[in-house]
Amino acid sequence: MMRLFLLLLICMLSVSSLVAGNREKMSEESFTLSNFTDEERNSVSCPTRGLFDSSGLYVADLSRYTSKDWSYPLRGGKVISPFGGSRKNHQGIDIKTYESDTIYAVFSGRVRFSKPFFGYGNAVVIRHYNGMETLYSHNRNNLVNYGDYVHAGQPIAIIGRTGRATTEHCHFEVRINGRPYNPDLFFDCSCHRLRPVKVIVSSSGKIKIIRLSPKQDTIQSPQKIGRDN
Ligand SMILES: [Zn+2]
């Protein structure tokens, strides 16, 4: 009888841990960061395999993010050149702070690229668990290597002017399936906040942004800005 009771208890415990494990997995936007192909290792921009669901859509809900889930890339930074802009083909934004400032990962994920790349100079590309990719370039030096797992707010590079750059700054891009989108759609760059939006992108590249209310009032970047304060 005792043995039967113990067996029953073990069964119940394993079922509940299985359920808890599943719940944990479902609670994050778990995009698989599988082994990267040669193209992914060697190019800053390439499509993301398995990004779209069966109806051909990519969806990310940034309104669910709390302060520990994201970071502004350069705390205290000012945008000195917008997306598109007069240069038309500017695929990101240029953010300037001060010499040798630290650049932070905006979301958690895995480093897909970390080395010099033509005019980008020293570049870091992170593929995030939410399926987006972010790029940080012209770095004096990169602090992370290919394949590293990084968390939101982790230092990943030191600002510089390597590659085609006339001043020390960070060229920052947000890409979805390899296409660049205006980072200002996701980040309010004037007050360094993550926008509480749902992002929907079709496989053709069309993007729809739905404004939502932030789930928590902790959506502002958690860490105080360094020397600029
Ligand atoms: Zn730029």
Residues whose N, C-alpha, C, O or C-beta is under 5 A from the ligand:
A	BS01	ZN	I93 D94 H171
